[in-house]
Amino acid sequence: MHAPLKPLETTASGDSARNAPIGAVRAFLTLLVIAHHAVLTYHPFAPPPKAFAAPPILWTAFPVVDPQKFGGFGLLTLVNDIFFMSLMFLVSGLFVAESLRARGAGGFLKSRALRLGAPFVIGAGLLAPLAYYPAWLQSGGAPSLAAYADAWTSLPFWPSGPAWFLWVLLAFGAIAAALDGLFPRLIPTLGRWTQGAARRPGRAFLLLVAASALAYVPLNMVLPFGHWTMEGPFLVQTGRTGHYLVYFLAGLAFGAAGVGQGLTDPRGALPRRWWAWQVLPVPAVIAAVAVFMIAFSPNPPPRLVLDLVGGLAFVIACASLSFAVLAVFLRFVRQIGPVGRSLQANAYGMYLTHYVFTAWLGWLLLPQAWGGLAKGLAVFGGAVVLSWLTTIVLRRMPLLGRIL
């Protein structure tokens, strides 16, 4: 998990100062994705390994499970899951309006196909099977590539790992291009409206909460808990599809005002009152976590109550956490040093490749008796460094350099 994140259209170097906070948010989200996948191995409720094809196929979420756990990672991943993918979609939408203006719908879609479609094929077709090989070994599979390939191709779907974000983002980009073609005045109108978010971020927040609640709550009331749609390598969490689209379109709307203007204005009300936006998520996150814990208690309330209360808590927590992150980066990030610039430049490649390293490092550390916390930190640090260095090398190749 994104994400994550050079699927966003890049901008001219003259805009670097204006875009510095957003670039920092992208890098931060990439690190959150790596941390999330690094510590799932040590999650306190990670399920024990089962036969490779035994349903439910939980190794797609937990490629390696270590008997050494750390309880804090359960809370970290739960809070992460509330907002980080949604914010990735919002940030990924910010430069769409600018790209559509510059390239037109055809050029925009061609660019997205190269930047998102090709990496999706590589991520799902090559990197995901490589990342999940430790899951095959831990499930008792023979250390044979032929046996693994046979078991993999016999699965009822093709696990694509974090690459799922790319095909969904590509589909959302196609929707944006279609809207722009059908309603050419829509995006400029949105830009004029969202200019006011610099003065009134609270109104933008409430509209985002309302739209995501309409997209998320009713659908989740009729779906099984945590349901995923799986058609070949095209995976997406079904109940969140509309919610993610809302966040992507919100990013499109905010970006239509111009990055560095409207909601993303570093001099606007959102960063000026950044401290207040850090308080807002606290009760919402507590409520969302509490509903989750109650849902798995011995005597939970009726599902209708859980779905309604939990769904509303989720959308409020998601929006408030997203605005809290944006407020901090808009307030405090003005310039990016050389390390930060390198991290931003390589964030997309790190998102694509990190899953291989988190899985294999978790597997290699299984014999060590360091404890779940130390192992989780080691896997996170190792995956960051290795995916960073790998991306630097890959970007020196002409074709991959264009994509990454």
C-alpha positions as MATLAB code, in Angstrom:
seq = 'MHAPLKPLETTASGDSARNAPIGAVRAFLTLLVIAHHAVLTYHPFAPPPKAFAAPPILWTAFPVVDPQKFGGFGLLTLVNDIFFMSLMFLVSGLFVAESLRARGAGGFLKSRALRLGAPFVIGAGLLAPLAYYPAWLQSGGAPSLAAYADAWTSLPFWPSGPAWFLWVLLAFGAIAAALDGLFPRLIPTLGRWTQGAARRPGRAFLLLVAASALAYVPLNMVLPFGHWTMEGPFLVQTGRTGHYLVYFLAGLAFGAAGVGQGLTDPRGALPRRWWAWQVLPVPAVIAAVAVFMIAFSPNPPPRLVLDLVGGLAFVIACASLSFAVLAVFLRFVRQIGPVGRSLQANAYGMYLTHYVFTAWLGWLLLPQAWGGLAKGLAVFGGAVVLSWLTTIVLRRMPLLGRIL';
ca = [
       0.000    0.000    0.000;
      -0.952    3.409   -3.390;
       0.152    5.438   -3.042;
       2.314    6.547   -3.468;
       3.881    8.515   -5.436;
       4.745    9.462   -8.918;
       1.525    8.430  -10.610;
       0.943   12.137  -10.048;
       1.900   14.319  -12.939;
       5.177   16.118  -12.321;
       5.474   19.865  -12.670;
       8.112   22.249  -13.869;
      11.078   22.953  -11.665;
       9.918   26.548  -11.282;
       6.918   25.246   -9.361;
       9.049   23.236   -6.921;
       8.651   25.662   -4.032;
       4.916   25.886   -4.553;
       4.592   22.102   -4.710;
       7.098   21.318   -1.942;
       4.445   20.513    0.717;
       2.531   18.198   -1.646;
       5.725   16.458   -2.699;
       6.553   15.939    0.961;
       3.090   14.482    1.569;
       3.645   12.017   -1.282;
       6.967   10.922    0.189;
       5.424   10.621    3.658;
       2.606    8.444    2.330;
       5.111    6.206    0.578;
       6.917    5.681    3.876;
       3.595    4.923    5.570;
       2.858    2.267    2.952;
       6.253    0.651    3.489;
       5.826    0.774    7.268;
       2.363   -0.743    7.004;
       3.568   -3.723    5.009;
       6.740   -4.113    7.075;
       4.929   -4.506   10.401;
       2.032   -6.729    9.270;
       4.384   -9.680    9.772;
       4.365   -8.867   13.504;
       0.710   -7.872   13.785;
      -0.774   -9.235   17.047;
      -3.704  -10.808   15.164;
      -1.848  -12.041   12.099;
      -3.331  -15.461   11.250;
      -1.099  -18.540   11.424;
       0.085  -19.879    8.049;
      -2.265  -22.286    6.267;
      -2.116  -24.313    3.092;
      -1.335  -22.053    0.152;
      -4.727  -22.329   -1.581;
      -6.873  -22.815    1.552;
      -9.593  -20.135    1.731;
      -9.662  -17.447    2.867;
      -6.303  -16.767    1.234;
      -5.002  -14.442    3.940;
      -1.367  -14.543    2.903;
      -2.212  -11.859    0.333;
      -2.407   -9.492    3.323;
       0.142  -11.277    5.531;
       2.807  -12.777    3.216;
       4.942  -13.786    6.204;
       3.721  -14.345    9.760;
       6.243  -14.266   12.596;
       5.302  -15.789   15.976;
       7.037  -12.815   17.605;
       4.430  -10.036   17.789;
       4.155   -6.425   18.881;
       0.787   -5.105   20.008;
       1.482   -1.517   18.953;
       1.650   -2.566   15.319;
      -2.008   -3.544   15.492;
      -2.994    0.016   16.344;
      -0.577    1.485   13.794;
      -1.978   -0.558   10.916;
      -5.571    0.074   11.993;
      -5.104    3.859   12.010;
      -3.096    3.709    8.773;
      -5.858    1.750    7.100;
      -8.402    4.406    7.986;
      -6.860    7.125    5.841;
      -3.607    6.536    4.001;
      -4.965    5.002    0.788;
      -7.736    7.589    0.636;
      -5.253   10.437    0.992;
      -3.099    8.830   -1.690;
      -6.030    9.027   -4.099;
      -6.692   12.650   -3.144;
      -3.076   13.674   -3.639;
      -2.947   11.705   -6.898;
      -5.857   13.773   -8.195;
      -4.304   17.167   -7.448;
      -2.356   17.538  -10.710;
      -4.952   15.945  -12.989;
      -6.638   19.235  -13.951;
      -3.285   20.791  -14.821;
      -2.327   17.765  -16.924;
      -5.647   17.731  -18.770;
      -5.222   21.407  -19.615;
      -1.677   20.875  -20.845;
      -2.102   17.587  -22.736;
      -5.756   17.276  -23.613;
      -7.723   14.118  -22.863;
      -5.866   11.954  -25.394;
      -2.397   12.983  -24.297;
      -3.405   12.685  -20.672;
      -4.647    9.115  -21.118;
      -1.548    8.148  -23.111;
       0.669    9.502  -20.344;
      -1.331    7.715  -17.639;
      -1.201    4.437  -19.568;
       2.589    4.652  -19.635;
       3.039    5.798  -16.032;
       0.391    3.544  -14.485;
      -0.519    0.766  -16.912;
       3.001   -0.463  -17.639;
       4.038   -0.479  -13.947;
       0.809   -2.312  -13.093;
       1.710   -5.085  -15.542;
       5.222   -5.307  -14.089;
       4.017   -5.076  -10.488;
       1.259   -7.649  -10.827;
       3.012   -9.936  -13.281;
       6.526  -10.041  -11.834;
       6.939   -8.274   -8.499;
       3.842   -9.708   -6.784;
       4.749  -13.377   -7.445;
       8.288  -12.627   -6.267;
       7.004  -10.973   -3.097;
       4.606  -13.809   -2.268;
       7.138  -16.623   -2.697;
       7.956  -16.541    1.059;
       4.235  -17.113    1.714;
       4.458  -20.240   -0.419;
       7.485  -21.453    1.545;
       5.908  -20.707    4.928;
       2.747  -22.554    3.925;
       4.825  -25.692    3.447;
       5.374  -25.407   -0.282;
       8.395  -27.066   -1.846;
      11.318  -24.737   -2.683;
      10.650  -25.234   -6.376;
       9.796  -22.483   -8.823;
       7.879  -24.946  -10.988;
       5.734  -26.109   -8.056;
       5.161  -22.505   -7.005;
       4.187  -21.460  -10.518;
       1.721  -24.332  -10.742;
       0.162  -23.435   -7.384;
       0.061  -19.743   -8.282;
      -1.698  -20.240  -11.612;
      -4.222  -22.536   -9.913;
      -5.399  -19.783   -7.569;
      -8.912  -18.385   -8.191;
      -7.437  -14.905   -8.790;
      -4.031  -13.318   -9.442;
      -2.754  -11.531   -6.314;
      -1.319   -8.216   -7.469;
      -0.071   -6.834   -4.138;
       0.206   -3.035   -3.876;
      -0.086   -2.733   -7.666;
      -3.898   -2.749   -7.283;
      -3.657    0.991   -6.590;
      -2.287    1.626  -10.074;
      -5.084    0.098  -12.116;
      -7.717    1.792   -9.964;
      -5.924    5.126  -10.364;
      -5.760    4.543  -14.120;
      -9.508    3.875  -14.204;
     -10.182    7.028  -12.187;
      -8.008    8.989  -14.611;
     -10.144    7.710  -17.479;
     -13.247    8.903  -15.624;
     -11.676   12.346  -15.179;
     -10.830   12.516  -18.894;
     -14.373   11.490  -19.812;
     -15.866   14.154  -17.529;
     -13.596   16.770  -19.045;
     -14.622   15.719  -22.556;
     -18.337   15.638  -21.828;
     -18.444   18.748  -19.641;
     -15.536   20.996  -20.662;
     -16.556   23.758  -18.251;
     -16.798   21.465  -15.233;
     -13.168   21.452  -14.095;
     -12.647   25.235  -14.484;
     -15.869   25.770  -12.535;
     -14.633   23.460   -9.791;
     -11.386   25.417   -9.694;
     -13.187   28.694   -9.184;
     -15.286   27.172   -6.412;
     -12.388   25.508   -4.589;
     -10.399   28.747   -4.532;
     -12.518   29.578   -1.489;
     -11.152   26.562    0.399;
      -8.127   28.704    1.268;
     -10.413   30.763    3.490;
     -12.955   28.086    4.397;
     -11.306   24.655    4.644;
     -14.022   23.584    7.069;
     -16.630   23.773    4.333;
     -14.483   21.637    2.040;
     -14.003   19.168    4.891;
     -17.744   18.842    5.525;
     -18.510   18.359    1.832;
     -15.827   15.669    1.605;
     -17.269   13.878    4.642;
     -20.803   14.062    3.219;
     -19.796   12.793   -0.235;
     -17.684    9.940    1.122;
     -20.442    8.953    3.567;
     -22.913    8.683    0.682;
     -20.437    6.600   -1.319;
     -19.251    4.400    1.550;
     -21.906    3.760    4.201;
     -24.820    2.364    2.122;
     -22.572    0.061    0.092;
     -20.882   -1.374    3.167;
     -24.234   -2.091    4.762;
     -24.973   -4.681    2.056;
     -21.478   -6.149    1.601;
     -19.649   -8.742    3.713;
     -17.076   -7.194    6.054;
     -13.821   -6.371    4.276;
     -15.044   -7.695    0.916;
     -12.661   -7.459   -2.046;
     -13.542   -7.731   -5.726;
     -11.052  -10.046   -7.411;
     -11.092  -10.488  -11.179;
      -7.743  -11.802  -12.330;
      -5.125   -9.274  -11.170;
      -7.737   -6.511  -10.843;
      -8.320   -6.296   -7.115;
     -10.042   -3.564   -5.122;
     -11.747   -3.352   -1.743;
     -15.320   -3.302   -2.966;
     -16.887   -1.183   -0.261;
     -14.263    1.543   -0.632;
     -14.311    1.899   -4.412;
     -16.797    4.783   -4.411;
     -15.111    6.318   -1.388;
     -11.739    6.270   -3.158;
     -13.318    7.824   -6.246;
     -14.718   10.628   -4.087;
     -11.233   11.359   -2.737;
      -9.690   11.270   -6.205;
     -12.328   13.659   -7.551;
     -11.854   15.859   -4.486;
      -8.153   16.047   -5.342;
      -9.105   16.912   -8.926;
     -11.388   19.691   -7.677;
      -8.822   21.109   -5.255;
      -6.107   20.915   -7.904;
      -8.302   22.701  -10.444;
      -7.801   25.856   -8.372;
      -4.053   25.432   -8.907;
      -1.638   23.555   -6.692;
      -0.494   25.978   -4.039;
      -3.831   27.772   -4.160;
      -7.214   27.069   -2.616;
      -7.019   24.267   -0.069;
      -3.307   23.717   -0.747;
      -2.338   27.373   -0.269;
       0.515   27.417    2.304;
      -0.809   30.777    3.519;
      -4.416   29.643    3.790;
      -6.556   28.953    6.827;
      -5.780   25.217    6.849;
      -2.045   25.607    7.621;
      -2.595   28.705    9.771;
      -4.789   26.685   12.128;
      -2.836   23.481   11.723;
      -2.917   22.754   15.473;
      -6.728   22.671   15.524;
      -6.788   20.132   12.708;
      -4.533   17.855   14.771;
      -7.157   17.752   17.528;
     -10.103   16.965   15.258;
      -9.053   13.386   14.341;
      -8.654   12.237   17.948;
     -12.324   11.580   18.854;
     -13.093   10.302   15.361;
     -10.212    7.796   15.413;
     -11.110    6.674   18.931;
     -14.684    6.092   17.779;
     -13.599    4.165   14.678;
     -11.219    1.958   16.669;
     -13.827    1.399   19.377;
     -16.442    0.279   16.829;
     -13.915   -2.089   15.285;
     -13.127   -3.632   18.667;
     -16.806   -3.890   19.612;
     -17.569   -5.599   16.297;
     -15.204   -8.425   17.230;
     -16.286   -8.646   20.863;
     -18.191  -11.711   22.158;
     -21.561   -9.880   22.124;
     -21.544   -7.250   19.382;
     -24.606   -5.080   18.686;
     -26.705   -5.690   15.557;
     -24.848   -5.352   12.282;
     -27.057   -2.446   11.169;
     -25.844   -0.405   14.131;
     -22.218   -1.378   13.567;
     -22.365   -0.585    9.862;
     -24.015    2.779   10.356;
     -21.990    4.003   13.340;
     -18.759    2.413   12.156;
     -19.197    3.741    8.625;
     -19.769    7.308    9.799;
     -16.848    7.073   12.221;
     -14.648    5.810    9.393;
     -15.468    8.607    6.937;
     -15.060   11.329    9.588;
     -11.779    9.847   10.854;
     -10.500    9.441    7.303;
     -11.238   13.034    6.317;
      -9.944   14.522    9.574;
      -6.692   12.549    9.432;
      -6.207   13.556    5.796;
      -6.745   17.248    6.549;
      -4.488   16.987    9.606;
      -1.624   15.645    7.478;
      -2.150   18.281    4.786;
      -2.270   21.043    7.407;
       1.069   20.028    8.958;
       2.926   19.755    5.659;
       1.443   22.968    4.275;
       2.430   24.793    7.458;
       5.947   23.537    7.962;
       7.384   22.435    4.608;
       8.850   25.280    2.563;
      11.975   23.823    0.999;
      13.214   20.279    0.416;
      16.833   19.292    1.017;
      18.801   16.849   -1.135;
      17.700   13.772    0.822;
      14.081   14.856    0.633;
      14.365   15.547   -3.099;
      15.833   12.100   -3.666;
      13.063   10.489   -1.618;
      10.397   12.336   -3.590;
      12.001   11.530   -6.930;
      12.193    7.826   -6.092;
       8.926    7.472   -4.167;
       7.008    5.888   -7.037;
       9.636    3.212   -7.598;
       9.820    2.587   -3.853;
       6.081    2.028   -3.802;
       6.349   -0.459   -6.660;
       9.296   -2.475   -5.331;
       9.098   -2.296   -1.536;
       6.711   -5.236   -1.119;
       9.363   -7.649   -2.353;
      11.752   -6.423    0.326;
       9.272   -6.340    3.230;
       8.221   -9.925    2.497;
      11.696  -11.348    2.022;
      13.240   -9.479    4.954;
      10.422  -10.738    7.179;
      11.132  -14.256    5.960;
      14.895  -13.979    6.511;
      14.408  -12.653   10.061;
      12.120  -15.491   11.163;
      14.931  -17.404   12.966;
      16.061  -14.325   14.924;
      14.829  -13.818   18.502;
      14.801  -10.024   18.490;
      11.150   -9.529   19.324;
       8.404   -8.132   17.115;
       9.203   -4.447   17.649;
      12.888   -4.704   16.745;
      12.156   -6.925   13.767;
       9.449   -4.612   12.481;
      11.746   -1.604   12.669;
      14.535   -3.561   10.983;
      12.284   -4.678    8.123;
      10.964   -1.147    7.667;
      14.436    0.398    7.593;
      15.805   -2.308    5.326;
      12.897   -2.080    2.897;
      13.186    1.720    2.696;
      16.909    1.592    1.930;
      16.719   -1.333   -0.510;
      13.704   -0.046   -2.451;
      15.263    3.431   -2.560;
      18.575    2.142   -3.936;
      16.806   -0.189   -6.370;
      14.744    2.672   -7.756;
      17.820    4.885   -8.171;
      19.378    2.146  -10.302;
      16.203    1.456  -12.301;
      15.704    5.140  -13.072;
      19.072    5.196  -14.839;
      17.601    2.901  -17.500;
      16.105    4.953  -20.358;
      12.591    3.445  -20.560;
      12.177    2.857  -16.833;
      13.528    6.331  -16.177;
      10.642    7.762  -18.216;
       8.117    5.756  -16.243;
       9.608    6.152  -12.757;
];
